[in-house]
Amino acid sequence: MSEPPSESPMSSGTEAPRIAFLTGRSDPDRCALSPLQRAVFDTLATDATHLHLDPLNFPWCESIHESIDEKVGENDCETNRAWRDTPLLRASLANGRQYLAARRGDFADLPQTVVAQARECLSRPPRSLLLVGSCGLSLLDALIAPFDDAQRARLRIVAYGGVAPRWPRGVEGAQLHGRRDRIAAWFGPNDGPQPRTIDCGHMDYLERSAALDAVLDAVRAQWPWLRGDA
């Protein structure tokens, strides 16, 4: 899985409908897709004709701090783009910090230029489908706070194990809850689409085959809308 996720070419000057992951950053300095996330896109690519599969996670930029840290060299930037495994405790603390910041409408240590760029990534395509995991649901709610109803109508969500005080207003989609996912049960939204219960915990939506199939089915169910056929 060393190659970028596949994407179908569009005609010159045409913005493709977009599919992207939006989760917390277990490693706050990086937004590379994990091997599991890349595998999801590899599976979807055969059916995702004329759709853009974003090769990065939120906030969808090559190097989060490159624009504000003049000391970052070329080799450091290349390292910053690569995914690396993060110890569970460190990942949990990082995601918890991002969740609490998002509840205040903030983005922890993300520069405002990066937040503005992330909003632009959601504003440009005619439609965007977001695969939202864990505290990514809170991050999305904060990210689209300035969006009007028309902008929100161009977004849809497949949330797996979503953690947020509320479902983002005016955005349709699907919720998947693991039967053993206590985090989503305790901290997930009480509104939004009726959750579909699947057999997994908070950490293995993309790892357990039955849970992964449910996520993929929920994504593929949005194909007609994403392509503008519904």
Summary of the structure (lengths in Angstrom):
residues: 230
radius of gyration: 16.6
end to end distance: 32.8
largest distance: 48.5
contacts: 716
relative contact order: 0.15
helix: 35%
strand: 15%
